[in-house]
């Protein structure tokens, strides 16, 4: 049987890396090997996981410095004699071992605008164009693994930005609402309401780590930035605000 040499973070902020050798079977993923480690040499090791199918986002960690889902990271990716370093997500407060406190993200989620459709057509139906459905479909794939939040340097390197910066996962959510053809929010509610969109300098690091392949930067953040510019600097909207005390009605 092949043997993995692991270097795993143990303890809290004052903890340390500990090294383990674990025999594993062909076809296993990193999470499988950690389960073997729990069953043998480290029964007290804290690891968060749930579905083991890449759909719950619970087993997020940093493997050899890259944010990944451990249940989707196959051992065959690594050289046989390579040391595999496994660390908790850096951006969020550490609870213990590989488990971090991601509750900040749920607090941000509570402040996001919800989809608010207008009244249906006279026949009682809502209608959309297929192009609008296609544009938003990828946003629904988000599993809230928060890898994009973890790797975003705006909050990873500057924790003081947390109160003012929603982060890429929630820019996807804002885009999902803002671009929906049936949503009735004023544009300012989804692009100019203090979500910190200006902080993002579109390095695409969030897109690079998304396990669902969502084009966060190109299809969510950049269009939101463009809409924010329209909201703030479009002369027609500015005239409307001066004459009627408002901008546009709908967000799309």
C-alpha positions as CSV (number, residue, x, y, z in Angstrom):
1,X,0.0,0.0,0.0
2,X,1.2,3.5,-0.7
3,X,2.2,5.7,2.2
4,X,1.5,9.4,2.6
5,X,3.7,11.7,4.6
6,X,1.4,14.4,6.1
7,X,2.2,17.6,7.9
8,X,-1.0,18.6,9.7
9,X,-1.7,21.7,11.7
10,X,-2.7,20.7,15.3
11,X,-4.0,23.0,18.0
12,X,-5.1,26.6,18.1
13,X,-3.4,29.8,17.1
14,X,-0.4,28.8,19.2
15,X,-0.4,25.2,17.8
16,X,2.1,23.6,15.5
17,X,2.5,21.3,12.5
18,X,2.8,17.6,13.4
19,X,4.0,15.0,10.9
20,X,2.4,11.6,10.3
21,X,2.9,8.7,8.0
22,X,-0.4,7.1,6.8
23,X,-0.9,4.0,4.6
24,X,-3.7,4.5,2.2
25,X,-5.4,2.7,-0.7
26,X,-5.4,3.7,-4.3
27,X,-8.2,6.1,-5.3
28,X,-8.4,7.8,-2.0
29,X,-8.7,11.6,-1.5
30,X,-7.1,13.7,1.2
31,X,-10.1,13.5,3.4
32,X,-10.0,9.7,3.3
33,X,-6.4,9.8,4.5
34,X,-7.3,12.2,7.3
35,X,-10.0,9.8,8.4
36,X,-7.5,7.0,8.5
37,X,-5.2,9.2,10.6
38,X,-8.1,9.8,13.0
39,X,-8.8,6.1,13.3
40,X,-5.1,5.4,14.1
41,X,-2.7,8.0,15.3
42,X,-4.7,11.1,16.0
43,X,-8.3,10.3,17.2
44,X,-8.6,13.8,18.7
45,X,-7.9,15.6,15.5
46,X,-10.7,18.1,14.6
47,X,-11.8,18.0,10.9
48,X,-15.1,19.4,9.5
49,X,-16.8,17.4,6.8
50,X,-20.3,16.3,5.8
51,X,-21.2,15.0,2.3
52,X,-17.8,13.9,1.0
53,X,-19.1,14.6,-2.5
54,X,-18.0,18.1,-3.2
55,X,-21.4,19.6,-2.6
56,X,-21.5,20.8,1.0
57,X,-18.3,22.8,1.2
58,X,-17.6,21.7,4.7
59,X,-14.1,20.2,4.3
60,X,-12.4,23.3,3.0
61,X,-8.7,23.5,4.0
62,X,-5.4,24.6,2.6
63,X,-3.4,21.7,1.0
64,X,0.2,22.6,0.2
65,X,-0.8,26.2,0.4
66,X,-3.8,26.1,-1.9
67,X,-7.4,26.4,-0.7
68,X,-9.2,23.1,-1.7
69,X,-12.0,20.8,-0.9
70,X,-10.2,17.9,0.7
71,X,-12.9,15.5,-0.5
72,X,-12.2,16.4,-4.1
73,X,-8.4,16.4,-3.8
74,X,-7.1,13.0,-5.0
75,X,-3.9,11.6,-3.5
76,X,-2.7,10.8,-7.0
77,X,-2.1,14.5,-7.5
78,X,0.9,14.3,-5.2
79,X,4.3,12.7,-5.8
80,X,4.8,9.4,-3.8
81,X,7.5,10.9,-1.5
82,X,6.0,14.4,-1.3
83,X,5.1,15.9,2.1
84,X,1.5,17.0,2.0
85,X,0.9,20.0,4.3
86,X,-2.7,20.4,5.5
87,X,-3.7,23.6,7.2
88,X,-6.9,25.4,8.2
89,X,-8.3,28.2,6.2
90,X,-6.1,31.2,7.0
91,X,-8.7,34.0,6.7
92,X,-11.1,32.9,9.4
93,X,-10.5,32.5,13.2
94,X,-9.1,29.1,14.1
95,X,-11.2,26.9,16.5
96,X,-8.9,23.9,16.6
97,X,-6.8,21.8,14.2
98,X,-8.4,22.1,10.8
99,X,-11.7,23.7,11.9
100,X,-12.2,27.4,11.5
101,X,-15.0,29.8,12.5
102,X,-16.8,30.9,9.3
103,X,-19.8,32.4,11.1
104,X,-18.8,35.9,9.7
105,X,-20.0,34.7,6.3
106,X,-23.4,33.8,7.7
107,X,-23.7,37.3,9.3
108,X,-22.9,38.9,5.9
109,X,-25.5,36.7,4.2
110,X,-28.2,38.1,6.5
111,X,-27.5,41.5,5.1
112,X,-27.7,40.6,1.5
113,X,-30.7,41.8,-0.5
114,X,-33.2,39.0,-1.3
115,X,-34.8,38.4,-4.7
116,X,-37.8,40.7,-4.9
117,X,-39.9,40.0,-8.0
118,X,-42.6,42.4,-9.2
119,X,-46.1,41.5,-9.9
120,X,-46.8,38.7,-12.5
121,X,-48.2,39.3,-15.9
122,X,-52.0,39.7,-16.1
123,X,-52.3,36.0,-16.8
124,X,-50.5,35.2,-13.5
125,X,-47.3,34.0,-15.1
126,X,-43.7,35.3,-14.9
127,X,-41.7,35.2,-18.1
128,X,-38.0,35.3,-18.7
129,X,-35.8,35.0,-21.7
130,X,-33.5,32.0,-22.0
131,X,-30.4,34.2,-22.3
132,X,-31.2,35.6,-18.8
133,X,-31.5,32.1,-17.4
134,X,-28.2,31.1,-18.9
135,X,-26.5,34.1,-17.6
136,X,-27.5,33.4,-14.0
137,X,-27.3,29.6,-13.9
138,X,-23.7,29.3,-12.8
139,X,-24.4,31.5,-9.8
140,X,-26.7,28.9,-8.4
141,X,-23.9,26.3,-8.3
142,X,-22.2,28.0,-5.3
143,X,-21.8,25.5,-2.4
144,X,-20.6,28.1,0.1
145,X,-17.3,26.4,0.7
146,X,-15.9,29.9,1.2
147,X,-12.6,29.1,-0.6
148,X,-13.0,32.3,-2.5
149,X,-13.5,34.2,0.7
150,X,-10.4,32.6,2.1
151,X,-8.1,33.4,-0.8
152,X,-9.3,36.9,-1.4
153,X,-6.4,39.1,-0.3
154,X,-8.7,42.0,0.6
155,X,-9.7,40.2,3.7
156,X,-7.0,37.6,3.9
157,X,-4.2,40.2,4.3
158,X,-6.3,43.0,5.9
159,X,-8.8,41.7,8.5
160,X,-9.9,45.2,9.2
161,X,-11.7,45.2,5.9
162,X,-14.1,42.5,7.1
163,X,-16.8,44.9,8.3
164,X,-16.9,46.8,5.0
165,X,-16.2,44.1,2.4
166,X,-18.8,41.4,1.6
167,X,-16.3,39.3,-0.4
168,X,-16.5,37.3,-3.7
169,X,-19.0,34.7,-2.5
170,X,-21.5,37.4,-1.8
171,X,-20.7,39.4,-4.9
172,X,-22.0,36.2,-6.7
173,X,-25.2,36.5,-4.6
174,X,-25.5,40.2,-5.4
175,X,-25.1,39.5,-9.1
176,X,-27.7,36.7,-8.9
177,X,-30.2,39.3,-7.6
178,X,-29.0,42.3,-9.6
179,X,-29.1,40.5,-13.0
180,X,-32.4,38.8,-12.5
181,X,-34.8,40.3,-15.0
182,X,-37.7,40.0,-12.6
183,X,-36.1,41.6,-9.6
184,X,-37.5,45.0,-8.6
185,X,-34.7,46.4,-6.4
186,X,-33.4,49.8,-7.3
187,X,-29.9,49.4,-8.7
188,X,-28.3,51.2,-5.7
189,X,-29.6,48.4,-3.4
190,X,-27.5,45.8,-5.1
191,X,-24.4,47.6,-6.3
192,X,-24.0,50.8,-4.3
193,X,-25.2,49.9,-0.8
194,X,-21.8,49.5,1.0
195,X,-20.8,46.0,0.1
196,X,-17.2,47.0,-0.5
197,X,-17.2,46.3,-4.3
198,X,-14.7,49.1,-4.7
199,X,-12.1,47.2,-2.7
200,X,-11.8,44.4,-5.2
201,X,-9.1,44.8,-7.8
202,X,-10.1,41.8,-9.9
203,X,-7.0,39.6,-9.5
204,X,-9.2,36.5,-10.2
205,X,-7.8,34.6,-7.3
206,X,-11.3,33.8,-6.2
207,X,-12.2,32.4,-9.6
208,X,-9.0,30.3,-9.6
209,X,-10.0,28.3,-6.5
210,X,-13.8,27.9,-7.1
211,X,-14.5,24.1,-7.1
212,X,-17.6,24.7,-9.1
213,X,-15.9,26.6,-11.9
214,X,-17.9,29.8,-11.4
215,X,-16.4,32.7,-13.3
216,X,-16.7,35.0,-10.2
217,X,-14.6,37.8,-11.5
218,X,-15.7,38.0,-15.2
219,X,-19.4,37.2,-14.8
220,X,-20.3,38.6,-11.3
221,X,-17.8,41.2,-10.0
222,X,-16.9,43.0,-13.2
223,X,-20.6,43.4,-14.3
224,X,-21.4,44.6,-10.8
225,X,-18.7,47.2,-11.0
226,X,-20.0,48.4,-14.4
227,X,-23.5,48.7,-12.9
228,X,-22.1,50.7,-10.0
229,X,-20.3,53.1,-12.4
230,X,-23.6,53.6,-14.3
231,X,-25.4,54.2,-11.0
232,X,-23.0,56.8,-9.8
233,X,-21.8,58.6,-12.9
234,X,-24.4,58.1,-15.7
235,X,-25.6,61.7,-16.6
236,X,-29.2,60.6,-17.3
237,X,-29.5,58.9,-13.9
238,X,-27.9,62.0,-12.3
239,X,-30.6,64.2,-14.0
240,X,-33.3,61.9,-12.8
241,X,-32.1,62.1,-9.2
242,X,-32.1,65.9,-9.4
243,X,-35.5,66.2,-11.0
244,X,-37.3,63.4,-9.1
245,X,-35.1,62.6,-6.2
246,X,-34.4,59.1,-7.3
247,X,-32.3,57.0,-9.7
248,X,-33.8,54.2,-11.7
249,X,-36.4,51.8,-10.5
250,X,-35.3,48.3,-11.4
251,X,-31.8,46.9,-11.0
252,X,-31.3,45.4,-14.5
